[in-house]
Amino acid sequence: MIHKIKSLYNEGKGLSIRAIARELKISRNTVRKYLAMDEETIQEKKSNPSRTKILDAYRAYITHLLKTYPGLSAVKVRQKLLEKHPELSVSIRTVRRYVKDLRQRVPLKQKRYYEPVLDMEPGVQCQVDGGEMRGVLVGGRETTVYFVVFVLSYSRLIYVAVSDKPVNTEIFIRMHDQAFRYFGGCPEECVYDQSKLVVLSERSREIEVNERFLAFATAAGFRIRVCEGYDPESKGKVEAGVKYVKQNALYGESFAYWKDLEGYLEDWLKKANGRVHGTTGKVPRKHYEEEESRHMRAYFTPAYLRS
């Protein structure tokens, strides 16, 4: 097919792209794609026609790497791929061509812009967001429940940390500690909106991160990712989780004591993580234990939080 197209085109002296597409009953985009190929690419495609299909299964992870590190080399991409998937057999030449093609097709240069990857790699990302529920009866008094939701992007395993006080940096850090202990490990990165608990200020697209929280993230071993402005599409998983906690967990409930609320949420999490997830079609807890837990980084509570 490739040589037939090039023959009909004859370096611009033969049929037009439109005429070739009509003659071979293929799209004009297909004609243009094959005409743009050099001889080396054609020979490689003939000898290994499935090369693109091999890496298509890892496209989401490769895109994620290039968005996180725009200058990452193909050699490093291949290295990271093999670290996560040691069974993968792929040459550096194949990865180099795939990365080159991906850079042309996907915008990768914005350092702070986060775009969700629906089929995220296990152990890579946790989305984090906070909310509050007013008017919850605790001990017969209307109470505002402040909470933070943690959702692992791959398995959709969810954890909810609560507080009876507005969440400050110290509480926020302790909530992360609770979440990582609940998960049994730490992801490679956590994604946030522009909460003052994470971002103190922004100027000319440069952000100033809360130093105390950054110190915790460094000690725990995860990267901080920040969404650009208010972008509800960026954190669809966790924002759905915030709504889920409000409507399914807390709405219409009352508790004799605060500890009763905490115990109720523990039971609620078991049910939430034990149900079939509407998007993945899998049970989050089982999905996590079978496919994601081994990819999580080891986590140890920092000494200053143990007291």
VEXVEXVO-316587 format. One record per residue (C-alpha): chain; x negated, y negated, z negated. Coordinates in Angstrom, 1 decimal, padded with zeros to 4 digits. Example, Ala and Ser with C-alpha at 12.3 -4.5 7.8 and 13.67 -1.06 7.14 Angstrom:
# residues 2
<site ch="A" x="-012.3" y="004.5" z="-007.8"/>
<site ch="A" x="-013.7" y="001.1" z="-007.1"/>
***
This chain:
# residues 307
<site ch="A" x="000.0" y="000.0" z="000.0"/>
<site ch="A" x="-002.8" y="-002.5" z="-001.0"/>
<site ch="A" x="-004.8" y="-001.9" z="002.2"/>
<site ch="A" x="-001.6" y="-002.0" z="004.3"/>
<site ch="A" x="-000.7" y="-005.4" z="002.9"/>
<site ch="A" x="-004.2" y="-006.8" z="003.5"/>
<site ch="A" x="-004.2" y="-005.4" z="007.0"/>
<site ch="A" x="-000.9" y="-007.0" z="007.9"/>
<site ch="A" x="-002.0" y="-010.3" z="006.3"/>
<site ch="A" x="-005.4" y="-010.2" z="008.1"/>
<site ch="A" x="-007.0" y="-013.0" z="006.1"/>
<site ch="A" x="-004.1" y="-015.4" z="007.0"/>
<site ch="A" x="-004.2" y="-014.6" z="010.7"/>
<site ch="A" x="-001.5" y="-012.0" z="010.7"/>
<site ch="A" x="002.0" y="-011.9" z="009.1"/>
<site ch="A" x="003.1" y="-014.4" z="006.5"/>
<site ch="A" x="003.7" y="-013.3" z="002.9"/>
<site ch="A" x="007.5" y="-013.5" z="003.5"/>
<site ch="A" x="007.2" y="-011.4" z="006.6"/>
<site ch="A" x="005.0" y="-008.7" z="004.9"/>
<site ch="A" x="007.5" y="-008.5" z="002.0"/>
<site ch="A" x="010.4" y="-008.0" z="004.4"/>
<site ch="A" x="008.4" y="-005.5" z="006.5"/>
<site ch="A" x="007.4" y="-003.3" z="003.5"/>
<site ch="A" x="010.6" y="-004.0" z="001.5"/>
<site ch="A" x="008.8" y="-005.3" z="-001.6"/>
<site ch="A" x="008.8" y="-008.7" z="-003.4"/>
<site ch="A" x="006.7" y="-011.6" z="-002.3"/>
<site ch="A" x="005.2" y="-011.7" z="-005.8"/>
<site ch="A" x="003.9" y="-008.2" z="-005.3"/>
<site ch="A" x="002.4" y="-009.2" z="-001.9"/>
<site ch="A" x="000.7" y="-012.2" z="-003.5"/>
<site ch="A" x="-000.7" y="-010.1" z="-006.4"/>
<site ch="A" x="-002.3" y="-007.5" z="-004.0"/>
<site ch="A" x="-003.7" y="-010.2" z="-001.7"/>
<site ch="A" x="-005.4" y="-011.9" z="-004.7"/>
<site ch="A" x="-007.3" y="-008.6" z="-005.6"/>
<site ch="A" x="-010.9" y="-008.3" z="-004.6"/>
<site ch="A" x="-012.3" y="-005.1" z="-003.3"/>
<site ch="A" x="-013.9" y="-004.1" z="-006.6"/>
<site ch="A" x="-010.5" y="-004.4" z="-008.3"/>
<site ch="A" x="-008.8" y="-002.4" z="-005.6"/>
<site ch="A" x="-011.3" y="000.4" z="-005.9"/>
<site ch="A" x="-010.9" y="000.5" z="-009.7"/>
<site ch="A" x="-007.1" y="000.5" z="-009.4"/>
<site ch="A" x="-007.3" y="003.4" z="-006.9"/>
<site ch="A" x="-009.7" y="005.4" z="-009.2"/>
<site ch="A" x="-007.8" y="004.7" z="-012.4"/>
<site ch="A" x="-004.2" y="003.6" z="-011.5"/>
<site ch="A" x="-003.1" y="004.0" z="-015.2"/>
<site ch="A" x="-005.6" y="001.6" z="-016.7"/>
<site ch="A" x="-003.1" y="-001.2" z="-017.3"/>
<site ch="A" x="-000.5" y="001.2" z="-018.7"/>
<site ch="A" x="-003.0" y="002.5" z="-021.3"/>
<site ch="A" x="-003.5" y="-000.9" z="-022.8"/>
<site ch="A" x="000.1" y="-002.1" z="-022.4"/>
<site ch="A" x="001.0" y="000.0" z="-025.4"/>
<site ch="A" x="-001.4" y="-002.3" z="-027.4"/>
<site ch="A" x="-000.5" y="-005.5" z="-025.7"/>
<site ch="A" x="001.2" y="-007.0" z="-028.9"/>
<site ch="A" x="-001.9" y="-006.4" z="-031.0"/>
<site ch="A" x="-004.3" y="-007.7" z="-028.3"/>
<site ch="A" x="-002.2" y="-010.8" z="-027.9"/>
<site ch="A" x="-002.2" y="-011.3" z="-031.7"/>
<site ch="A" x="-006.0" y="-011.1" z="-031.8"/>
<site ch="A" x="-006.4" y="-013.6" z="-029.0"/>
<site ch="A" x="-003.9" y="-016.0" z="-030.6"/>
<site ch="A" x="-005.7" y="-015.8" z="-034.0"/>
<site ch="A" x="-009.2" y="-016.0" z="-032.4"/>
<site ch="A" x="-008.9" y="-017.7" z="-029.0"/>
<site ch="A" x="-012.6" y="-017.3" z="-028.4"/>
<site ch="A" x="-012.7" y="-013.5" z="-029.2"/>
<site ch="A" x="-014.7" y="-011.5" z="-026.6"/>
<site ch="A" x="-013.5" y="-008.4" z="-024.8"/>
<site ch="A" x="-016.2" y="-006.5" z="-026.6"/>
<site ch="A" x="-014.8" y="-007.5" z="-030.0"/>
<site ch="A" x="-011.3" y="-006.8" z="-028.9"/>
<site ch="A" x="-012.3" y="-003.3" z="-027.9"/>
<site ch="A" x="-014.1" y="-002.9" z="-031.2"/>
<site ch="A" x="-011.0" y="-003.9" z="-033.2"/>
<site ch="A" x="-008.8" y="-001.7" z="-031.1"/>
<site ch="A" x="-011.0" y="001.3" z="-031.8"/>
<site ch="A" x="-011.1" y="000.5" z="-035.5"/>
<site ch="A" x="-007.3" y="000.7" z="-035.7"/>
<site ch="A" x="-006.9" y="003.4" z="-033.0"/>
<site ch="A" x="-010.0" y="005.7" z="-033.0"/>
<site ch="A" x="-008.2" y="008.1" z="-030.7"/>
<site ch="A" x="-008.0" y="005.5" z="-027.9"/>
<site ch="A" x="-010.4" y="006.2" z="-025.0"/>
<site ch="A" x="-010.9" y="003.0" z="-023.0"/>
<site ch="A" x="-014.0" y="001.4" z="-021.3"/>
<site ch="A" x="-015.2" y="-002.1" z="-022.0"/>
<site ch="A" x="-014.6" y="-002.8" z="-018.3"/>
<site ch="A" x="-011.0" y="-001.9" z="-018.6"/>
<site ch="A" x="-010.6" y="-004.0" z="-021.8"/>
<site ch="A" x="-012.4" y="-007.0" z="-020.2"/>
<site ch="A" x="-010.1" y="-007.0" z="-017.2"/>
<site ch="A" x="-007.0" y="-006.6" z="-019.4"/>
<site ch="A" x="-008.1" y="-009.5" z="-021.6"/>
<site ch="A" x="-008.8" y="-011.7" z="-018.6"/>
<site ch="A" x="-005.4" y="-011.0" z="-017.2"/>
<site ch="A" x="-003.7" y="-011.6" z="-020.5"/>
<site ch="A" x="-005.5" y="-015.0" z="-021.0"/>
<site ch="A" x="-004.0" y="-016.1" z="-017.7"/>
<site ch="A" x="-000.5" y="-015.0" z="-018.5"/>
<site ch="A" x="-000.1" y="-015.9" z="-022.2"/>
<site ch="A" x="-000.8" y="-019.3" z="-023.8"/>
<site ch="A" x="-003.5" y="-018.6" z="-026.4"/>
<site ch="A" x="-005.2" y="-021.9" z="-027.2"/>
<site ch="A" x="-003.0" y="-023.5" z="-029.8"/>
<site ch="A" x="-004.7" y="-022.7" z="-033.1"/>
<site ch="A" x="-001.9" y="-023.3" z="-035.5"/>
<site ch="A" x="001.1" y="-022.2" z="-033.4"/>
<site ch="A" x="002.6" y="-019.0" z="-034.5"/>
<site ch="A" x="004.7" y="-016.9" z="-032.1"/>
<site ch="A" x="006.3" y="-013.8" z="-033.5"/>
<site ch="A" x="005.3" y="-010.4" z="-032.2"/>
<site ch="A" x="008.2" y="-008.1" z="-032.4"/>
<site ch="A" x="006.2" y="-004.9" z="-032.3"/>
<site ch="A" x="003.5" y="-005.9" z="-034.7"/>
<site ch="A" x="000.6" y="-003.6" z="-035.6"/>
<site ch="A" x="000.9" y="-001.9" z="-039.0"/>
<site ch="A" x="-000.9" y="-003.6" z="-041.9"/>
<site ch="A" x="-001.4" y="-006.8" z="-040.0"/>
<site ch="A" x="001.2" y="-009.3" z="-041.1"/>
<site ch="A" x="003.5" y="-010.3" z="-043.9"/>
<site ch="A" x="006.0" y="-013.1" z="-043.5"/>
<site ch="A" x="006.7" y="-015.2" z="-046.6"/>
<site ch="A" x="009.4" y="-017.7" z="-047.4"/>
<site ch="A" x="011.2" y="-019.1" z="-050.4"/>
<site ch="A" x="014.8" y="-019.8" z="-051.2"/>
<site ch="A" x="017.1" y="-020.6" z="-054.1"/>
<site ch="A" x="020.6" y="-019.5" z="-055.2"/>
<site ch="A" x="022.6" y="-021.9" z="-057.3"/>
<site ch="A" x="025.4" y="-021.1" z="-059.6"/>
<site ch="A" x="024.4" y="-017.5" z="-060.5"/>
<site ch="A" x="025.9" y="-016.7" z="-063.9"/>
<site ch="A" x="023.2" y="-015.6" z="-066.4"/>
<site ch="A" x="024.3" y="-015.4" z="-070.0"/>
<site ch="A" x="027.5" y="-017.2" z="-069.1"/>
<site ch="A" x="025.7" y="-020.2" z="-067.8"/>
<site ch="A" x="025.4" y="-021.3" z="-064.1"/>
<site ch="A" x="021.7" y="-020.8" z="-063.3"/>
<site ch="A" x="019.6" y="-021.6" z="-060.2"/>
<site ch="A" x="017.6" y="-018.5" z="-059.2"/>
<site ch="A" x="014.4" y="-019.4" z="-057.3"/>
<site ch="A" x="013.0" y="-016.6" z="-055.2"/>
<site ch="A" x="010.3" y="-015.8" z="-052.6"/>
<site ch="A" x="010.9" y="-013.1" z="-050.0"/>
<site ch="A" x="008.0" y="-011.0" z="-048.5"/>
<site ch="A" x="008.6" y="-009.0" z="-045.4"/>
<site ch="A" x="006.0" y="-006.7" z="-043.7"/>
<site ch="A" x="006.5" y="-007.4" z="-040.0"/>
<site ch="A" x="005.8" y="-003.9" z="-038.9"/>
<site ch="A" x="007.8" y="-001.7" z="-041.2"/>
<site ch="A" x="010.2" y="-004.4" z="-042.5"/>
<site ch="A" x="009.5" y="-003.3" z="-046.0"/>
<site ch="A" x="010.8" y="-006.2" z="-048.2"/>
<site ch="A" x="010.0" y="-007.5" z="-051.7"/>
<site ch="A" x="011.7" y="-010.2" z="-053.6"/>
<site ch="A" x="010.1" y="-012.1" z="-056.5"/>
<site ch="A" x="012.3" y="-014.3" z="-058.7"/>
<site ch="A" x="011.8" y="-017.2" z="-061.2"/>
<site ch="A" x="014.1" y="-019.1" z="-063.4"/>
<site ch="A" x="011.9" y="-022.2" z="-062.9"/>
<site ch="A" x="011.1" y="-024.1" z="-059.7"/>
<site ch="A" x="008.2" y="-022.2" z="-058.0"/>
<site ch="A" x="004.8" y="-024.0" z="-058.5"/>
<site ch="A" x="001.4" y="-022.8" z="-057.3"/>
<site ch="A" x="000.8" y="-020.6" z="-060.3"/>
<site ch="A" x="004.2" y="-018.9" z="-060.0"/>
<site ch="A" x="003.7" y="-018.6" z="-056.2"/>
<site ch="A" x="000.3" y="-016.8" z="-056.7"/>
<site ch="A" x="001.8" y="-014.4" z="-059.3"/>
<site ch="A" x="004.6" y="-013.6" z="-056.9"/>
<site ch="A" x="002.1" y="-012.6" z="-054.3"/>
<site ch="A" x="000.4" y="-010.4" z="-056.8"/>
<site ch="A" x="003.7" y="-008.7" z="-057.6"/>
<site ch="A" x="004.4" y="-008.2" z="-053.9"/>
<site ch="A" x="001.0" y="-006.7" z="-053.1"/>
<site ch="A" x="001.3" y="-004.4" z="-056.1"/>
<site ch="A" x="004.8" y="-003.4" z="-054.9"/>
<site ch="A" x="003.5" y="-002.7" z="-051.4"/>
<site ch="A" x="000.5" y="-000.9" z="-052.7"/>
<site ch="A" x="-001.9" y="-002.9" z="-050.6"/>
<site ch="A" x="-002.6" y="-006.3" z="-048.9"/>
<site ch="A" x="-001.9" y="-007.2" z="-045.2"/>
<site ch="A" x="-004.5" y="-008.9" z="-043.0"/>
<site ch="A" x="-002.5" y="-012.2" z="-043.0"/>
<site ch="A" x="000.5" y="-013.9" z="-044.5"/>
<site ch="A" x="002.6" y="-016.4" z="-042.5"/>
<site ch="A" x="004.2" y="-019.5" z="-044.1"/>
<site ch="A" x="006.1" y="-022.6" z="-043.2"/>
<site ch="A" x="004.8" y="-026.0" z="-044.2"/>
<site ch="A" x="005.6" y="-025.6" z="-047.9"/>
<site ch="A" x="003.6" y="-027.8" z="-050.2"/>
<site ch="A" x="002.7" y="-024.6" z="-052.1"/>
<site ch="A" x="000.5" y="-023.8" z="-049.1"/>
<site ch="A" x="000.0" y="-027.0" z="-047.0"/>
<site ch="A" x="-000.8" y="-030.2" z="-048.8"/>
<site ch="A" x="-000.9" y="-032.4" z="-045.7"/>
<site ch="A" x="-001.3" y="-032.4" z="-042.0"/>
<site ch="A" x="-003.1" y="-034.9" z="-039.7"/>
<site ch="A" x="-003.8" y="-034.6" z="-036.0"/>
<site ch="A" x="-002.8" y="-030.9" z="-036.1"/>
<site ch="A" x="-005.4" y="-030.3" z="-038.9"/>
<site ch="A" x="-004.0" y="-028.9" z="-042.1"/>
<site ch="A" x="-005.2" y="-029.3" z="-045.7"/>
<site ch="A" x="-004.5" y="-026.1" z="-047.6"/>
<site ch="A" x="-003.7" y="-025.9" z="-051.3"/>
<site ch="A" x="-007.1" y="-025.1" z="-052.7"/>
<site ch="A" x="-005.9" y="-023.0" z="-055.6"/>
<site ch="A" x="-003.8" y="-020.9" z="-053.3"/>
<site ch="A" x="-006.6" y="-020.6" z="-050.7"/>
<site ch="A" x="-008.9" y="-019.4" z="-053.5"/>
<site ch="A" x="-006.4" y="-016.6" z="-054.3"/>
<site ch="A" x="-006.0" y="-015.7" z="-050.7"/>
<site ch="A" x="-009.8" y="-015.4" z="-050.3"/>
<site ch="A" x="-010.1" y="-013.3" z="-053.4"/>
<site ch="A" x="-007.2" y="-011.1" z="-052.3"/>
<site ch="A" x="-008.5" y="-010.7" z="-048.8"/>
<site ch="A" x="-005.8" y="-012.1" z="-046.5"/>
<site ch="A" x="-005.7" y="-014.9" z="-044.0"/>
<site ch="A" x="-003.2" y="-017.8" z="-044.3"/>
<site ch="A" x="-001.2" y="-018.6" z="-041.2"/>
<site ch="A" x="001.0" y="-021.7" z="-041.0"/>
<site ch="A" x="003.9" y="-022.3" z="-038.6"/>
<site ch="A" x="003.9" y="-025.5" z="-036.7"/>
<site ch="A" x="006.7" y="-027.7" z="-038.1"/>
<site ch="A" x="010.1" y="-026.4" z="-038.7"/>
<site ch="A" x="010.4" y="-023.4" z="-036.4"/>
<site ch="A" x="013.1" y="-020.9" z="-037.4"/>
<site ch="A" x="012.2" y="-018.6" z="-034.5"/>
<site ch="A" x="008.7" y="-018.2" z="-035.9"/>
<site ch="A" x="009.8" y="-016.4" z="-039.0"/>
<site ch="A" x="013.0" y="-014.7" z="-037.9"/>
<site ch="A" x="012.3" y="-011.5" z="-040.0"/>
<site ch="A" x="011.8" y="-013.3" z="-043.3"/>
<site ch="A" x="014.4" y="-016.0" z="-042.8"/>
<site ch="A" x="016.9" y="-013.2" z="-042.2"/>
<site ch="A" x="015.6" y="-011.7" z="-045.4"/>
<site ch="A" x="016.3" y="-015.0" z="-047.3"/>
<site ch="A" x="019.9" y="-014.9" z="-046.1"/>
<site ch="A" x="020.1" y="-011.2" z="-046.9"/>
<site ch="A" x="019.0" y="-011.8" z="-050.5"/>
<site ch="A" x="021.5" y="-014.7" z="-051.0"/>
<site ch="A" x="024.5" y="-013.0" z="-049.4"/>
<site ch="A" x="023.8" y="-009.3" z="-050.2"/>
<site ch="A" x="021.9" y="-009.4" z="-053.5"/>
<site ch="A" x="022.9" y="-012.4" z="-055.5"/>
<site ch="A" x="026.2" y="-013.7" z="-054.3"/>
<site ch="A" x="029.1" y="-012.9" z="-056.6"/>
<site ch="A" x="026.9" y="-011.3" z="-059.2"/>
<site ch="A" x="026.6" y="-012.2" z="-062.9"/>
<site ch="A" x="024.1" y="-011.0" z="-065.6"/>
<site ch="A" x="024.1" y="-011.0" z="-069.4"/>
<site ch="A" x="020.3" y="-011.7" z="-069.5"/>
<site ch="A" x="017.6" y="-012.7" z="-067.1"/>
<site ch="A" x="016.0" y="-009.2" z="-067.5"/>
<site ch="A" x="019.3" y="-007.7" z="-066.3"/>
<site ch="A" x="018.9" y="-009.8" z="-063.1"/>
<site ch="A" x="015.3" y="-008.5" z="-062.6"/>
<site ch="A" x="016.5" y="-004.9" z="-063.2"/>
<site ch="A" x="019.3" y="-005.4" z="-060.8"/>
<site ch="A" x="016.9" y="-006.6" z="-058.1"/>
<site ch="A" x="014.7" y="-003.6" z="-058.6"/>
<site ch="A" x="017.6" y="-001.3" z="-057.8"/>
<site ch="A" x="018.7" y="-003.5" z="-055.0"/>
<site ch="A" x="015.2" y="-003.3" z="-053.4"/>
<site ch="A" x="015.4" y="000.5" z="-053.5"/>
<site ch="A" x="018.6" y="000.4" z="-051.6"/>
<site ch="A" x="017.5" y="-002.3" z="-049.2"/>
<site ch="A" x="014.3" y="-000.5" z="-048.3"/>
<site ch="A" x="016.1" y="002.9" z="-048.2"/>
<site ch="A" x="018.7" y="001.9" z="-045.6"/>
<site ch="A" x="018.3" y="002.2" z="-041.8"/>
<site ch="A" x="017.1" y="-001.2" z="-040.6"/>
<site ch="A" x="019.3" y="-002.7" z="-038.0"/>
<site ch="A" x="016.4" y="-003.8" z="-035.7"/>
<site ch="A" x="013.9" y="-001.0" z="-036.0"/>
<site ch="A" x="016.4" y="001.8" z="-036.5"/>
<site ch="A" x="014.1" y="003.2" z="-039.2"/>
<site ch="A" x="014.2" y="003.3" z="-043.0"/>
<site ch="A" x="011.6" y="000.6" z="-044.1"/>
<site ch="A" x="010.3" y="002.6" z="-047.1"/>
<site ch="A" x="009.8" y="005.8" z="-045.1"/>
<site ch="A" x="008.4" y="003.8" z="-042.1"/>
<site ch="A" x="006.0" y="002.1" z="-044.3"/>
<site ch="A" x="004.8" y="005.3" z="-046.1"/>
<site ch="A" x="004.4" y="007.3" z="-042.9"/>
<site ch="A" x="002.9" y="004.7" z="-040.6"/>
<site ch="A" x="001.8" y="001.5" z="-042.3"/>
<site ch="A" x="000.6" y="002.1" z="-045.8"/>
<site ch="A" x="-002.8" y="003.6" z="-044.7"/>
<site ch="A" x="-003.5" y="000.4" z="-042.7"/>
<site ch="A" x="-003.0" y="-002.0" z="-045.6"/>
<site ch="A" x="-006.1" y="-003.4" z="-047.3"/>
<site ch="A" x="-006.9" y="-002.3" z="-050.9"/>
<site ch="A" x="-005.7" y="-004.9" z="-053.4"/>
<site ch="A" x="-006.8" y="-005.5" z="-056.9"/>
<site ch="A" x="-005.2" y="-008.1" z="-059.2"/>
<site ch="A" x="-007.7" y="-010.9" z="-059.8"/>
<site ch="A" x="-009.0" y="-010.9" z="-063.4"/>
<site ch="A" x="-007.4" y="-014.3" z="-064.3"/>
<site ch="A" x="-003.9" y="-012.9" z="-063.5"/>
<site ch="A" x="-004.2" y="-009.8" z="-065.7"/>
<site ch="A" x="-003.7" y="-011.7" z="-069.0"/>
***
